[in-house]
Amino acid sequence: EGQASGASSMLSNFQRLGDSTFASMEKVNSELLAMTYGALVTTMIKDFQDIKIVNQELEKMGYNIGVRLIDEFLAKTGVTQCRNLKETAHSIAKIGFKMFLGINAEVAWGSDAKTFSIEFKGNPLIEFVELPEKFKTLDYSNILCGVIRGSLNAVQMVVTAELRKSELKGDSVSEILVTLKHHLQEKVKSDE
């Protein structure tokens, strides 16, 4: 019972922190974000003419954003270091998704302790978007997978992140599957 109430307390603390950080941040109009992102994806489709490459490039772009976004996340939230993967997952879902996208997300655990899913509804990136049949393999929100991968890599966690479900493709929720591969060891330079 003590562990259950501790976990519940942690979740409500993360939820409160996400809400308060979101409330104090400068907002970007979600319509502007959706339209700008849509224009970017459309340009990439025209330039690359290969959906597989577009998916890869969106993920790479997200990775580069995530490496930088983690600094803002840490500075504005005061979060120092998560003690375990569970805290990390809930920090991303309850604080990060609220802080940067203005949406609430939930965590679901996989069959092992190294895999979790972030499930969410109301992705602002897909507002006003209809995916034509010929682009059914486009992982339109793949940039979010890259952001997660990049931000966690910056804090010494090597993960994979994969868009498993998308409201844009008819699923009831969007889902990103995150798997911890390993922790990086910080390299300490010697004076020798």
Disulfide bonds with the S-S distance in Angstrom:
none
